[in-house]
């Protein structure tokens, strides 16, 4: 049997998931022990239909641009194969004489990979399954952080700082802005929006986290209080947050959609909170919801993140060739003053379906901002220093005053 | 009387309005005929209260970073002074011995500047009023384009291309994306989203314009038709668009807010259209609404736009010193193969309260995309070539198929 390798991408896309793929391709190409290098189109969902491409046949021009291309070049999926579908997937893999199965994804993908590996083993098919971490949500356990997170954090840090300058300038007309960011269960992205803040005047002024409840009355008090101090307010809220009764904060508490994994999607909390601010505080408010733009921006990607994503791809191939099946590559932060990060391994089963929330020490007591410990943890992940913007000294010319 | 100069910023902020301010400051500082250089805080609204800063007293560090700082460093306003307020503003100007009044803004600001100039003249106060163009909406007449537009167009071109890669990769789960962009009356920004598209697979696939009605049934047919062809769809809609009955396309046809100029604001058309796509086409859809982020991004700003904004600032001071009152600086595209742009002048009265819509030849017959003439007009405005992203050849490996 040939030692063929297949790689797939799964779950929500990121700016750096193709850098991981590029790492896989570069390492696999350099390994004499690897014959065919294949790609699943749209992950295991495409594999079920035999949607496989030959990655050795792609043009040099395409391959050279892969690392700096956001999104998943192979296509992605959100698909949980059942037992029967897993068996059909294994048939396709056998037909292609695949020995190394690399799957780039988050918790759900780790679960799928783990089940495929177990079923292969049970049927005596020598398949080495290795997971490669990917999620902007930064919520995988056993890894210091997740490839994809640093880039969205950089995007949100810069964008929030910039949106704050807009709100500051428009304070006499539009004094309140709410920025809705991704993150349904964990507040890592919401927290990342603070990474550009240098002084009190800078945005954001308030951050709310899925790990804490948002009480609308408390939120309005917080907004009023910042407004009284600064004359304008930028608040960051996650795409899903519940109130103390456990109800989703939105115009309607009913989900608008439930996906194949049972994840429920709700109407925008920001749209609702803007209404409440206008109606109850009588302050004009607006919201920005960058949506998928936040996870796709290559100009705002973190070079550190791109480099680590690539590193994970290369490490995955090395581990697979060593026969270390059933594991996910992790990022391991080295001790010392200067930030350095290497890779390690964690069992796929332990990663699957588990979520790493923000630790309590990263959220302040009031539950409306991050702590300095979070900044210490996250600053190295967003790469190069952020732009420094000008702010005028606002000392009034006395003779101008009536 | 001293020959003092005052400058203010007004209306919605842009990524380059501070570049115009930097141009004013550089030219004013270089002119021996200018004594004091003052800034209005929050435009004429702040001026009413004597909120004026001495711009010669700002630090060299702040001034050096001004050109690359988005938003309005002096603060902005949306404020239409009445007759009495105009007189009070003139008193403040007299007290400061202002001879040159430079106001950076759009149509409404041109109107305010023009009225102030006329009132000053009537009372024998020698005040030279010059308008400097600024609006992301690109809807000022007499100028080839408006400083601010090229940068948002660049932002939307890159972001839409990237969001398209996301939708393409997620097609088996999330095949429809709607991107809601700014622009209530004119479709220049919606059109700008097309500037990154190189092939049919690239986003956007559909664009709608405030200049045309959006018929929801036709929109759904368009979405279905692109979906049938490509398997995914990215549509760009402006923040306000009406149906053939003249009703705003939104969950509710009632405005959520009406501003000081009588501009009405409505609920998100994208949120509503997403619901319709899901309910009536049974396709999962989501929307991105970058909001103020689109007009604030310095990393995605157009160098051409920044340069032209700066040029307008310098030209404004030169015209003011020549006593050319009651005029707005315009951008004039030079004839020839290579794009070059200089400045001209247009009467403020003619600019005030007038809107330049997209000409019919820039919108296709179906009203759902731009024409090549638009690309020819707009491509030079967005600066450096856009990133080229990789797309794999999707030829299937035959032996993988069941």
Interface residues (C-beta under 8 A of the other chain):
Chain A: X9 X12 X13 X18 X38 X39 X41 X42 X45 X46 X47 X49 X50 X51 X52 X53 X54 X55 X57 X58 X59 X62 X63 X65 X66 X68 X69 X70 X71 X72 X73 X74 X75 X76 X77 X78 X79 X88 X91 X92 X95 X96 X158 X159 X162 X163 X165 X166 X167 X168 X169 X170 X171 X172 X173 X177 X256 X257 X259 X260 X267 X268 X271 X275 X278 X284 X286 X287 X288 X289 X290 X291 X292 X293 X295 X296 X297 X298 X299 X300 X387 X388 X389 X390 X391 X392 X393 X394 X395 X396 X397 X399 X400 X401 X402
Chain B: X9 X12 X13 X18 X38 X39 X41 X42 X45 X46 X49 X50 X51 X52 X53 X54 X55 X57 X58 X59 X62 X63 X65 X66 X68 X69 X70 X71 X72 X73 X74 X75 X76 X77 X78 X79 X88 X91 X92 X95 X96 X158 X159 X162 X163 X165 X166 X167 X168 X169 X170 X171 X172 X173 X177 X256 X257 X259 X260 X267 X268 X271 X275 X278 X284 X286 X287 X288 X289 X290 X291 X292 X293 X295 X296 X297 X298 X299 X300 X387 X388 X389 X390 X391 X392 X393 X394 X395 X396 X397 X399 X400 X401 X402
